[in-house]
Amino acid sequence: MIVARNSKYDAELTEIRTRLIEMGGEVDLMISNSVKSLLRRDSDLAESVIAFVREINTLGEEIDSHCMHLLGHCHLAEQDQHFVIQALKIVIDLERICDQCSSIAESVLELNREAQLKPCIDLAFMAETALTSVKEALIAFLGGNNALAAQVFQGALMVKELNDQIQRVLLTVMMEDPATIWRAMRLNSISKYLETIADHAANIAETVVFVVNGKVAAGR
């Protein structure tokens, strides 16, 4: 069945964009709340992050449904077809970012059962950089903005460098005081989760480069 280009076809494309914006906003909130739960030692907030994963997954399923309907029932223009296919990939990245947020929250619940460990690491700045990368990646995709996508790659690189720095600091802390090992290892995991979030943002930015230029981003 061919759906008229100017009716349901356009409406579903608009719905996909709207839902992606909604999902992106919810994912941003999850990143922010997972880190707040760490900094504030707020177990209730951590538990709310874990519980919210189901709602994000439901939203992702709705986007997938719209995308598959368009691909299966409509004769899409090439540009629209690329958009829909890449939207499917972006949903996967957003869902995996949520999984990382849930893992952060689970680590927070574990850490909150112990005395607080305060090594000289800046997870808050790392989280803010990762969050900015996710926001910029989604905006770049929806607007076909190559320049903004390039900023996302730089942000992801910064997060990687921060993770490397944090790993070194935590290693020193553990070597100086073996009693900190269990807590330091969980902070180590949280840092890695944030790096993975930034990596997923870079995946989305790579999608922008592919859609706009028809090729994979150099160096990725």
C-alpha positions, 0 to 999 in steps of 0.5 A: 500500500502506498500512503499519500506523500502529503498526508499520513507519510508526513504526519508519521515523519513529524511524529518520529521527530517529535518522539525523538525530541521527547526521548532525547529530553527524557534521556537527558533527565536520566543522565542528570538525575543519575549523577545527582543521585551520586553527588547527593547520595540520594538513593530514592533518586537513584531508584527512580532512575532505574524505574524510569528505564521501562518508560524510555524503552516504551517510547523507543518501541513507539518510535520503532513502530512508526519507522517500520510502518513507514519503511514497510508501507510507504514509498519514501523519498531517498532522504526520508528513507535515510532519516527513518533508518538512522532514527532506528539506529539512534533509538538504540543508542538512546536506549543504551545510554539509559542502560548506562544511567541505570548502571550508574544508579545501581552503583550509587545504591551500593556506594550509599551503603558505605562511608563516602569516598571523596577522591579528587575527581570531577565526575560532575564536570565529566557528566555535564560534558557527556550530557552536552554531547548527547543534547548536541548530537540529537540537535545535530541529527534533527537539523542536519548540522555537520558543524554541531556533530563535529563538536560532539566528537570533541566532547566525546574525546574530552570525556575519554580524557577525563575518564583516563585521568579519573582512572589514574587518580582512583588507582593511586587512591586504592594503592595508598589505602586498600580499604578504599578499593571496593568504593573506588572500583565503583566510582571507576565503573561510574566514570566508564559508564559516563565515557560510554554515554559520550561514545553513544553521543558520538555514534549519533553524531556519526549518523549526522555525518553519514546522512548529510555527506553520505560517508562515515566521519573521518577518524571514527 
